Amino acid sequence: MTTAFITHADCSLHDMGHYHPECPERLSAIEDQLIASGIADFLDRYEAPLATDEQLVRVHPQAFIDSIRAASPEEGVVHLDPDTAMSPHTLDAALRASGAAVLATDLVVSGRAENAFCAVRPPGHHATRKRAMGFCFFNNVAVAAMHALEVHGLSRVAIIDFDVHHGNGTEDIFSGDARVLMAGTFQHPYYPYSGTDHVASNMSNVPLAAGTGGQGLRNAVEHVWMPALDAFRPEMIFISAGFDAHVEDDMGALRFTEADYAWVTREMKALADRHSGGRMVSVLEGGYALSALGRSVVAHIRAMATI
């Protein structure tokens, strides 16, 4: 079986304004590095569908979904908060991003792909049940995880998040849900200033100080994540794949490299092989230094696909 690569041209049309770091060029940087690395031809490519309200409402109240749709402008840019804005193409891009994660789940659970990577934007892990924030509108990985639980009948899924920012939205959605174990590393104290207080038992959070490098990630995985994940025995693994903890990315102050992303991906793949029949879905979150983003995604996909 192969690794599925899911994206859509609509995701490159979402534009939050000049100089915004969450820019369309992020996806072209990934495509360029896939071609330059020679691995593009080894992936099975799929176009992301639009997520349906039925899929979104498992995570977000209908009133919230309706409010995002109502905020969509016919022209110009409308800000939902200082960091998060909608242009005329944003709604479709957000629906494609969640739809990609749902399709990835279907492909992997059905056995049509061993694992899948979703090259999509906008990202999702800051979107709470009722709030768009931090460049995020719908929580893509949460929509996928709920699809696995509610549609495919899985009993236990794990969500891994190694973005430089804490996935506060995902934690908001799944805190206290015994079917989900979330394991994350993130710079702290740092936006969104969460993940350390009143943490539910199904959250395995490891805050990292500014300046922490790859060894800090490895210590978190080996000494905190893995004992919890092996005890949980997830039936499927989802990854919120943020690459803004890279040493070249000035969005944060962690110091990871491509080698660290490859290492953590191999660890998660081995975990999936032990407990989940190899089933793993990864969804792009952050990563704003374009060259570093492209190289890191290639390292991530190489480890997923064993190329």
N, C-alpha and C positions, 0 to 999 in steps of 0.2 A: 504494500500500500504506500501511498505518497502523502506529502504534505500539501494541503489545500491553501491557496493564497487568494483571499477575497478582498475585493476593493470595488470602487465605482467612480466614474468620472464626476458624479455629483459632489463627491467629497472634496474635490479640488475647487469647486465653485463657491463654497462657503468662504466668506471674506469678512473679517471683523475690522477692516480698515488698515490703512498704510501703517507699517512699522509694528503691527501686532505680532508678537512672537509665534502665535498659533496660526501660521500662514499656510497658504496652499502649497508653497514650495517644499514643505515637509514631505509630502507624498512623492513629488518628483525626485527628491533627493534619495528616497528609498528605492524608487524604480531605477535610477541611475546606478546605484551601487549594486543592485541585483544583477543588472546587465554586466557591469564591469567585473563583478566577481565570478561570472560564468554560471551562476546557479539558477538563473531565471527559468531556463528550459527544464529544470527538474521539478518544477512546481506545477500543480494542477490549478489553473486560474478559474475563478468564478466571479460573476458580477453580483454585487449585493442587492437583494430586494429591499423594498420599503417595509419597515416594520409596521405591523398592524396595531390598532388600538388594543385589540385582544391580547397581543403579546406585551405591550407596554403597561397595560393596566394591572398586570400581576405585580408590578413594581411601583408604578406611579398612579395616584388617584386620577380618575377621568378628568376632574376639574383642572388638575395641573396640566395634563396633556392638552386640554382645550385652551388653556391660557397661553401655552407655547405657540399653538397654532394661531391663536388670535393676535399674538404679538408680531407675527411674521410680517415684515413690511413689503409693500409692492415696489419700493425703491429706497435707496439710501441705507443707512445703518441705524438700528435702534438698540440702545443699551439696556440690558436687563440688570446689570450691575456694572461698576467701573471696568471690570475685566472681561465681561461676557456680553457679546453683541450679536444681533441677528441682521443679516442682509437678505435680499430676496431669495437666495438659494440655500439659506441655512437650514430651513425646516426639512427640505428633502435630504440634505446631507446628514442631518441628525437621524432621520428615519432610516437612511441607508446604513449608517454606522451601527445602529441597533439591529437592523435587519441582517447585516453581515454576521454579527455574533450569533444570531438565531440560526442562520444557514450553516455556519460553522458547526454549531452543536448538532444539527441534523445530520450533516455529513459524517461527523465523527461517531456519533452514536449508532448510525446505520451501518458503519463499517466501510463507507465509500471513501473515507480518508482516515489515515491513522491519527493525524492531528491537523491543526489549521491555524493560520495566522491571518488576522484581519487588519489590513492597512487602510485605516479609516480615520476620518476626522469629521466632526468634532470629537474630542475624547469624552469620557463619561464618568470617571470615578469620583468626581466631586459633586455630581448631581445627587441630591438627597431625594427622599420620597416626594417632597413638595417644593423643591427649590433648585433652580438652575444657577450654577456658580462656577467660578474657576475654569472658565472656557467650556464648561460642560452643560448639556441640556438634558439628555436622557442618559441613564446609567447603563451603558452598553453591556458591560460584563454581568451586571445584576440581571438584566433582561434575559441574557443567555443562561445564566445559572437557574433562574426560575423556570425557564423553558425546559431545561433538563429535568428539573424536579417535578413540574406539574404536567408536562406533556409526555416526556419519556419515562416517567415513573421512577427516576433514580431516588435513592434514599439519603445519600451523603455526597456533597460536592465540596471541594476546596477551592478557595480563591486566593491566589498569590499576587502580591502587589509590591513591586520594587521601584516604583516611581519615587522621585525625590520628595514629593509631597504625599502626605497621608491621604489615603482614600476614604475621606470622611463620609462621602455619600454612600459608598458601599457598606461601610460600617453602620451608618444610620439605618439602612434598609435591612441588614441581616443581623443586627445585634440581638442576641438572645435566641436566634433561630438555630435549634440543635441540628438541623439538616446541613448547616453550612459552617465550615471552619475557614476563617480568613487569617492569612499569615502575611504580614507586611513589614517592610523596612521603610524608613523615611527620615529626612532631616528634621531635627527638633532641637530648640524651638524654631518653628518656621510655619509659613502658611500651610494649612488653614488653622494651625495652632490647636490641634486635636489629636486624639489617639493615645493619650496618656492618663486621662482622668475617667474614672467610673467605667472602665473597660469590661465588657461582658466576657464570660468564660469561653465563648467560642471565637474570641479575637486573640490572635497571637501576634501582638504588635511589638516591634523592636525599634524604638527611637534611636537615631544616630546623631552624634554631635557633628557640627560643621567640621570639615576637614577629614572625615572618616573615609578611608579607602576600601579597596576590595577585601582586605582581611576582615574588616568589620562586617561586611556582608556575609562572608564565609562563616564567621563565628555565629552570626545570627541564624543562618540556615542550619548549621550543624548542631548547635547547642539549644536552640529555641524552637525553630520551625519543625525540624525533622522528628523529634520525639513526639510532638503534638500531632503531626500529620500521619506518622506511622500508626499511632494509637487510634486515630480517627478512621483510617482506611477509606479514603475517599473513592467513590466510584467514577469520578471524573474530576479533572483539574482544569480550572480556568486561570488565566494569567492576565492581570492588568499590567501590560508591558510598557512602562514608562522608562525612557532612556535619558531623562534630564538629570540623573545623578552622575552622568559622565563628567570626567575631569575637565573636558573642554566646554561644557555647557554652563554658561553663567546664570542660568535660571536658579541654580542652587549652589551649594558649596560642598557637596560630596565629591569623591574622587574615584569613581568607578571607571573601568575601561571595558573595551570590547571583550577582553579575556574574562572579566568578571561576569558579564552577561552570558557568555557562552557557558561558563562553569555553572551558574545557577540554573540555566536552562537544562543542562545535562542532568543536574540533580533532580529537577522536577520531572524530566523524562524518565529517569530511573524510578522515581516515586510512582509515576503513572504506570510504568511497566509492572511494578510490584502489586499495586492495588486496583488499578483502573483499566486494565486491559489496554494500556497505552493511550487511553483517551485524554486528549489535552487540546484546549482551545486558548489561543493567545490573542489579545485585542490591544491595539496600539493606544497608549495614553500620551504621556509627555515625551519631550525630546525636541530641543529647539536649536541646537548647534547642528546645522544641516549635514555637514560631512560626518560628524560623530554619530548623528542619528542614523544615517544610511549605513555606516560601517557596523554599528551596534545591531541594527535589525538583521543585517546579513549574518553576523555571528550568532544571533538568536535563532534564525531560521536554519542555519547550518546545523546547529545542535539539535533542533527539533527533527530535521529531516535526515540526520546522520550523513551529511554530505561532506 
